[in-house]
Amino acid sequence: MTRKIIIDTDPGQDDAVAILLALASPEIEVLGITAVAGNVPLALTAKNARIVCEVAGRTDALVFAGCDAPMTRPLVTAEHVHGKTGLDGPDLWEPEMPLQAAHGVDFIVKTLRTEPSGSVTLCALGPLTNLGTALTRAPDIAGRIAEIVLMGGAYFEVGNITPAAEFNIYDDPEAADIVLHSGAKITMMPLDVTHKALVTRPRLAAFGGLGTRTGRFTAEMLDFFERFDIEKYGSEGGPLHDPTTVAWLLRPDLFSGRFVNVEIETGSDLTRGMTVADWWGVTDRAPNATFIGDIDADGFFDLLTERLARLP
């Protein structure tokens, strides 16, 4: 049985790989892709999402533009990581496939109301603005969501945009707070797990070695993207964050974590966007998310390489 998903994203090289993995996997039906402002402004994330679909030969995919700024705060972007286009590395082009006329948030709400309850999974790869806005406008959809799988947060690895916060949550902590208190089933891929999924040189070479357009595009993107993190962390390769969300849907056996309470700091200037995960169960706050802590990195990259090989 195929799993119906909506990908909510701010591409981003690692977002692009997550989209490619979903489009390459017959177990997943991508109902639509909603762009959000995050790594770069909305005009670029909406453009990049369509470029990635064209790379995969999937011009039939529906791409929508969503929110262009966080719910209550000014937008913070990450060109210092992703480059000025958000997809720096390969030569880019103006996509030919159209952007859908509807707003991304309206698409999310309409889809969850019209598809059978419990049949649609939301795969969130960027700031949670579109999801937070959808849940605020249409609280009835919360009970209809099969699962929200999101890349965001950190506990043991703390922050990557501030000392305390991971970028996606920091960018719109109010939206993240709404999502985590929605009552929906939530799985989080924090930096704790993504920092164990490192694009080493052999793993990068495996993508380039596919000998396809998708393989070359992926290798060129990641070669650029990894430089920042290798320099920052001194690791043997940069982490590949967002594809862990799609991999969870395909191979949950590659991951381990705990069902715990996760709260979002929205008040403090010092720790804004911090994900306070009660990993050790020291509070009486009710668990609200499966917080992933470990990954079989070799299995993850084997899955990625095998699936991307199916694309043109």
RAFEN-V212524 format. One record per helix or strand. SS is the DSSP state (a for helix, b for strand). FROM is the first residue (numbers start at 1). TO is the last residue. If there is no record, write none. Layout:
ss=(SS | SS)
from=(FROM | FROM)
to=(TO | TO)
//
This chain:
ss=(b | a | b | a | b | a | b | a | b | a | a | b | a | a | b | a | b | a | a | b | a | a | b | b | b | b | a)
from=(3 | 13 | 28 | 42 | 63 | 79 | 103 | 104 | 120 | 129 | 139 | 145 | 167 | 173 | 186 | 191 | 198 | 201 | 213 | 238 | 243 | 252 | 255 | 262 | 275 | 289 | 297)
to=(9 | 23 | 35 | 55 | 65 | 82 | 103 | 114 | 124 | 137 | 144 | 151 | 171 | 180 | 189 | 194 | 199 | 208 | 233 | 239 | 250 | 254 | 260 | 264 | 277 | 295 | 308)
//
